[in-house]
Amino acid sequence: MNNRNSGIISEIEVTAKLLGLKPASVCTLSGTSGSFYKRAIDGQRFWPETVEKLRENMQQLIKNRTK
């Protein structure tokens, strides 16, 4: 795993586990491409703004699911 993306990969995986979804589904529901997760694992670079928006949207997904 590429250290550059290890943080966001872990966050996606934790969110997926909490929601009972696949990591690619979490990415899609969070407003990024379903291939974002695979590209992160492959070490692709992302704009910091994209990663931050993904984090915000994942938090919102968790909030919405726990209501």
Order of alpha helices (4+ residues) and beta strands (2+ residues): alpha-alpha-alpha-alpha
